[in-house]
């Protein structure tokens, strides 16, 4: 029987994660390299790919909009979108400024200028979500690392391993190394700051050395930016995200909460997010 607390957690995860907002961090001086959405889209003529440019509108909803249009005829009011299953008032209010009933669609991403950081909206309604509280995260993660076939990307604040064979972080590291040896492309990005005596640097560099010796690609973030992310993406589909650092305490003893989401859309967005961090580290080591 599911406890009330767990049931509430699953309920929140189910309905809040699909409207997950990814704020792509950027230093003010780098904002000019980012993009934001501008213009209008004619929902009476827009193609599926054009509709997918709208916040919260993915492949499934774009198909539903076109199907509704084909059955009911021309939209006479943008609020008719509320008649389409899966498009509620929250989504409508988020996209209405981009909607038009006539004219040429000119919705596009423009170069962003200024100090306000842009936000990218991800539609991940299709992705099954699993709640992984406390130790469940470790067992789900190691299981999926063993099953990985193409690639694994890890972005974490702290990856603290030791010489103890039963250390849970060691076991995660060993599974990553085993995956790399069987041909899976494994990449790890970790936090590094500009304080030489900080133990975090010691722990992460110790793990990095072990991974590199085994042929795993390891990199560190921009020292002027704190990467507090706990994010793992497997086969460009499974996303592990939450509070778990890769330490024995976090993986086995602490009260932690994370999610595993099966969504290629979400995975793609986070892979781009990590890639941008890697580029920033190259520009500003």
C-alpha positions as CSV (number, residue, x, y, z in Angstrom):
1,X,0.0,0.0,0.0
2,X,1.4,3.4,-1.0
3,X,1.8,5.8,2.0
4,X,0.0,9.2,1.8
5,X,3.4,11.0,1.7
6,X,4.7,8.9,-1.2
7,X,1.4,9.2,-3.0
8,X,1.6,13.0,-2.7
9,X,5.2,13.0,-4.0
10,X,4.2,10.9,-7.0
11,X,1.2,13.1,-7.7
12,X,3.4,16.2,-7.6
13,X,6.0,14.6,-9.8
14,X,3.5,13.5,-12.3
15,X,1.9,16.9,-12.9
16,X,4.7,19.3,-12.2
17,X,7.6,17.8,-14.1
18,X,5.9,18.0,-17.5
19,X,6.1,21.8,-17.2
20,X,9.7,21.7,-16.1
21,X,11.5,24.9,-16.8
22,X,15.2,24.7,-17.6
23,X,17.0,27.9,-16.9
24,X,20.2,27.8,-18.9
25,X,22.7,29.6,-16.8
26,X,25.0,32.1,-18.5
27,X,27.3,34.8,-17.4
28,X,26.0,38.2,-18.5
29,X,28.8,38.6,-21.0
30,X,27.8,35.3,-22.6
31,X,24.1,36.0,-22.9
32,X,24.5,37.3,-26.5
33,X,25.3,33.7,-27.5
34,X,21.9,32.5,-26.4
35,X,18.5,32.7,-28.0
36,X,14.9,33.6,-27.2
37,X,11.6,33.1,-28.9
38,X,10.0,36.0,-30.9
39,X,7.2,36.5,-33.4
40,X,3.8,34.9,-34.0
41,X,2.6,31.6,-35.4
42,X,-0.6,31.2,-37.5
43,X,-2.2,28.2,-35.9
44,X,-4.5,27.8,-38.9
45,X,-1.6,27.1,-41.3
46,X,1.3,26.1,-39.1
47,X,3.0,22.8,-39.7
48,X,3.8,20.3,-37.0
49,X,7.4,21.4,-36.8
50,X,6.4,25.1,-36.5
51,X,3.9,24.3,-33.8
52,X,6.6,22.4,-31.8
53,X,8.5,25.7,-31.5
54,X,5.8,26.8,-29.0
55,X,6.6,26.4,-25.3
56,X,5.1,23.2,-23.9
57,X,4.0,22.0,-27.3
58,X,5.8,18.8,-28.4
59,X,5.2,16.2,-31.0
60,X,2.0,14.8,-29.5
61,X,0.3,18.1,-28.9
62,X,1.3,19.5,-32.3
63,X,-0.4,16.5,-33.9
64,X,-3.5,17.1,-31.9
65,X,-3.7,20.7,-32.9
66,X,-3.5,19.8,-36.6
67,X,-6.0,17.0,-36.2
68,X,-8.4,19.3,-34.4
69,X,-8.0,21.9,-37.2
70,X,-8.7,19.3,-39.9
71,X,-11.8,18.1,-38.2
72,X,-13.3,21.4,-36.9
73,X,-12.0,23.8,-39.6
74,X,-10.4,27.2,-39.1
75,X,-9.7,28.4,-35.6
76,X,-11.7,31.6,-35.0
77,X,-10.4,32.2,-31.5
78,X,-7.0,31.0,-30.0
79,X,-8.9,29.9,-26.9
80,X,-10.3,27.0,-28.9
81,X,-6.9,25.3,-28.2
82,X,-8.3,24.7,-24.7
83,X,-10.7,22.2,-26.3
84,X,-7.7,20.0,-27.1
85,X,-6.9,17.4,-24.5
86,X,-3.6,18.1,-22.8
87,X,-3.7,21.9,-23.4
88,X,-4.9,23.5,-20.2
89,X,-5.1,27.1,-19.1
90,X,-1.5,27.2,-17.8
91,X,-0.2,26.1,-21.2
92,X,-2.5,28.5,-23.0
93,X,-1.5,31.5,-21.0
94,X,2.2,30.6,-21.7
95,X,1.8,30.4,-25.5
96,X,-1.0,32.9,-26.3
97,X,1.3,35.8,-27.0
98,X,2.9,33.8,-29.8
99,X,-0.5,32.9,-31.4
100,X,-2.2,34.4,-34.5
101,X,-5.2,33.4,-36.5
102,X,-4.0,34.8,-39.9
103,X,-0.9,36.0,-41.7
104,X,2.5,34.5,-42.2
105,X,4.1,32.6,-39.3
106,X,7.3,34.2,-38.3
107,X,7.9,32.6,-34.9
108,X,11.7,32.3,-34.5
109,X,14.6,32.2,-32.1
110,X,16.4,35.6,-32.0
111,X,19.8,36.5,-30.6
112,X,19.3,37.5,-27.0
113,X,20.8,40.7,-25.7
114,X,20.7,42.1,-22.2
115,X,21.2,40.8,-18.7
116,X,17.9,38.8,-18.3
117,X,18.6,35.1,-18.6
118,X,16.4,33.3,-21.1
119,X,14.4,30.2,-20.3
120,X,13.8,27.1,-22.4
121,X,10.5,25.3,-22.0
122,X,10.5,21.5,-22.3
123,X,7.4,19.5,-23.1
124,X,7.9,16.0,-21.6
125,X,4.3,14.8,-21.0
126,X,5.1,11.6,-22.8
127,X,7.9,10.5,-20.4
128,X,7.2,8.0,-17.6
129,X,8.4,9.2,-14.2
130,X,9.8,7.2,-11.3
131,X,10.3,8.6,-7.9
132,X,13.7,7.5,-6.4
133,X,13.9,8.5,-2.8
134,X,16.9,7.6,-0.7
135,X,18.6,4.3,-1.6
136,X,16.3,3.5,-4.5
137,X,18.3,6.0,-6.6
138,X,21.5,3.9,-6.3
139,X,19.9,0.6,-7.3
140,X,17.9,2.1,-10.2
141,X,21.0,4.0,-11.5
142,X,23.4,1.1,-11.4
143,X,20.8,-1.1,-13.1
144,X,20.4,1.3,-15.9
145,X,24.2,1.9,-16.3
146,X,24.6,-1.8,-16.7
147,X,21.9,-1.8,-19.4
148,X,23.3,1.3,-21.3
149,X,24.1,0.6,-24.9
150,X,25.2,4.0,-26.4
151,X,26.3,6.7,-24.0
152,X,26.2,7.9,-20.4
153,X,26.7,11.6,-19.5
154,X,27.2,12.5,-15.8
155,X,27.1,16.1,-14.5
156,X,27.6,16.3,-10.8
157,X,28.7,18.6,-8.0
158,X,30.4,15.9,-5.9
159,X,31.8,12.5,-6.9
160,X,33.5,11.2,-3.8
161,X,35.0,7.7,-4.1
162,X,37.4,5.9,-1.7
163,X,39.4,2.7,-1.3
164,X,36.5,0.8,0.3
165,X,35.0,-1.8,-2.0
166,X,31.5,-1.5,-0.5
167,X,31.4,2.3,-1.0
168,X,28.3,3.1,-3.1
169,X,30.1,5.9,-5.0
170,X,32.9,3.4,-5.8
171,X,30.3,1.0,-7.2
172,X,28.8,3.7,-9.4
173,X,32.3,4.6,-10.7
174,X,33.1,0.9,-11.3
175,X,29.9,0.5,-13.3
176,X,30.8,3.6,-15.4
177,X,34.2,2.1,-16.1
178,X,32.7,-1.3,-17.0
179,X,30.3,0.4,-19.4
180,X,33.2,2.3,-21.1
181,X,35.1,-1.0,-21.5
182,X,32.2,-2.6,-23.3
183,X,32.1,0.3,-25.8
184,X,29.6,2.7,-24.2
185,X,30.7,6.4,-24.5
186,X,31.0,7.7,-21.0
187,X,31.6,11.4,-20.1
188,X,31.7,13.0,-16.7
189,X,31.6,16.7,-15.9
190,X,32.3,17.7,-12.3
191,X,32.5,20.9,-10.2
192,X,35.8,22.6,-9.6
193,X,36.4,25.8,-7.8
194,X,39.4,28.2,-7.5
195,X,40.1,27.3,-3.9
196,X,43.1,24.8,-4.0
197,X,42.6,23.6,-0.4
198,X,38.8,22.9,-0.8
199,X,38.2,19.2,-0.1
200,X,35.6,19.1,-2.9
201,X,38.4,19.7,-5.4
202,X,40.4,16.9,-3.8
203,X,37.5,14.4,-3.9
204,X,36.5,15.2,-7.5
205,X,40.1,15.1,-8.8
206,X,40.7,11.8,-7.0
207,X,37.7,10.3,-8.8
208,X,38.6,12.0,-12.1
209,X,42.1,10.4,-12.0
210,X,40.6,6.9,-11.5
211,X,38.1,7.4,-14.3
212,X,40.7,8.8,-16.7
213,X,43.1,5.9,-16.0
214,X,40.3,3.6,-17.1
215,X,39.7,5.6,-20.3
216,X,36.7,7.6,-19.3
217,X,36.5,11.2,-20.5
218,X,36.4,13.7,-17.6
219,X,36.1,17.4,-17.6
220,X,35.6,20.2,-15.0
221,X,33.3,23.3,-15.1
222,X,34.3,26.9,-15.2
223,X,36.0,27.7,-11.9
224,X,34.1,30.9,-11.5
225,X,30.7,29.1,-11.7
226,X,29.3,26.7,-9.2
227,X,27.9,23.6,-10.9
228,X,25.5,22.2,-8.3
229,X,23.8,19.9,-10.7
230,X,23.1,16.2,-10.0
231,X,22.2,15.0,-13.5
232,X,22.8,11.7,-15.4
233,X,21.6,10.9,-18.9
234,X,21.7,7.4,-20.3
235,X,21.3,6.5,-24.0
236,X,19.9,10.0,-24.7
237,X,16.6,8.9,-23.2
238,X,16.8,8.2,-19.4
239,X,17.3,11.3,-17.2
240,X,18.2,11.0,-13.5
241,X,17.7,14.3,-11.8
242,X,17.4,15.3,-8.2
243,X,19.3,15.9,-5.0
244,X,21.7,12.8,-4.9
245,X,25.4,13.6,-5.1
246,X,27.6,10.7,-6.0
247,X,28.8,10.0,-2.4
248,X,28.3,7.0,-0.2
249,X,26.4,9.0,2.3
250,X,24.0,10.5,-0.3
251,X,23.5,7.1,-2.0
252,X,23.0,5.0,1.1
253,X,22.2,7.1,4.2
254,X,20.8,10.6,3.6
255,X,17.2,11.6,3.0
256,X,17.4,12.4,-0.7
257,X,14.8,12.7,-3.5
258,X,15.4,12.3,-7.2
259,X,13.4,11.3,-10.3
260,X,14.1,9.0,-13.3
261,X,12.4,10.3,-16.4
262,X,12.1,8.4,-19.7
263,X,12.0,11.2,-22.2
264,X,14.2,11.8,-25.2
265,X,13.0,15.4,-25.4
266,X,14.1,16.1,-21.9
267,X,17.4,14.2,-22.4
268,X,18.1,16.2,-25.5
269,X,17.6,19.5,-23.6
270,X,19.8,18.5,-20.7
271,X,22.5,17.3,-23.0
272,X,22.6,20.7,-24.7
273,X,22.6,22.3,-21.2
274,X,25.7,20.2,-20.2
275,X,27.3,20.9,-23.6
276,X,26.9,24.7,-23.0
277,X,28.6,24.3,-19.6
278,X,31.5,22.4,-21.2
279,X,31.9,25.2,-23.8
280,X,31.9,27.8,-21.1
281,X,34.6,25.9,-19.2
282,X,36.7,25.9,-22.4
283,X,36.2,29.7,-22.9
284,X,36.8,30.5,-19.2
285,X,38.8,27.7,-17.6
